[in-house]
């Protein structure tokens, strides 16, 4: 039997994944900002600064959008996604795997 949507473990797993997704995006933003400031604080020319800013902005945009899409998908289908994980966790605890 697969765990249903009413299983509190599903919501707990989803909240944990959501928190770690936000943490990952925040760490990425901080890291790229730090690297950008360190690299451009030297003797970077205007063209290099523009190229770094544009490429960094694109990385942040696409990565943030992909995490947002992942969370949207997880929200819509969390009963199936986490229910399947919980099913196998429960089976492993019973010694059937």
C-alpha positions in Angstrom: 0.0 0.0 0.0 1.4 3.4 -1.0 1.1 6.3 1.5 -1.6 8.8 0.7 -1.7 12.5 0.6 -2.9 12.6 4.2 0.4 11.1 5.3 2.1 13.8 7.3 5.5 12.5 6.2 4.8 13.7 2.7 4.3 17.3 3.8 7.4 17.1 6.0 9.5 15.8 3.1 8.1 18.4 0.8 8.9 21.2 3.3 12.4 20.0 3.7 13.0 19.9 0.0 11.5 23.3 -0.4 13.7 24.8 2.3 16.9 23.2 0.8 15.9 24.5 -2.6 15.6 28.1 -1.3 19.0 27.7 0.6 20.6 26.4 -2.6 19.4 29.4 -4.6 20.4 31.9 -1.9 23.9 30.4 -1.7 24.2 30.5 -5.5 23.3 34.2 -5.6 25.7 35.0 -2.8 28.5 33.0 -4.3 28.1 34.5 -7.8 27.9 38.0 -6.3 31.0 37.5 -4.3 32.9 36.1 -7.2 31.7 38.9 -9.5 32.8 41.6 -7.0 36.2 39.9 -6.4 36.9 39.5 -10.1 35.8 43.0 -11.1 37.5 44.8 -8.2 40.8 44.1 -9.9 41.8 45.6 -13.2 38.8 44.4 -15.2 37.9 46.5 -18.2 34.4 47.7 -19.0 33.8 45.0 -21.6 34.9 42.2 -19.2 32.6 43.6 -16.5 29.7 43.7 -18.9 30.3 40.1 -20.1 30.6 38.8 -16.6 27.5 40.7 -15.4 25.4 39.4 -18.4 26.6 35.8 -18.1 26.2 35.8 -14.3 22.7 37.2 -14.6 21.8 34.5 -17.1 23.1 31.8 -14.8 21.1 33.2 -11.9 18.0 33.7 -14.0 17.9 30.2 -15.5 18.9 28.4 -12.3 16.3 30.3 -10.2 13.6 29.6 -12.8 14.5 25.9 -12.9 14.2 25.6 -9.1 10.9 27.5 -9.2 9.6 25.0 -11.9 10.9 22.1 -9.8 9.0 23.3 -6.7 5.8 23.9 -8.8 6.0 20.3 -10.1 6.7 18.9 -6.6 3.7 20.9 -5.3 1.4 19.5 -8.0 2.5 15.9 -7.7 3.9 15.5 -4.2 1.6 12.6 -3.3 3.0 10.5 -6.1 6.6 11.7 -5.8 7.0 11.4 -2.0 4.5 8.6 -1.7 6.7 6.4 -3.9 9.7 7.2 -1.8 7.8 6.5 1.4 6.5 3.2 0.0 10.1 2.0 -0.5 11.3 3.4 2.8 8.5 1.5 4.6 9.2 -1.7 2.6 12.9 -1.4 3.5 12.1 -1.0 7.2 9.9 -4.2 7.0 12.9 -6.0 5.6 11.2 -6.7 2.2 13.9 -5.1 0.1 
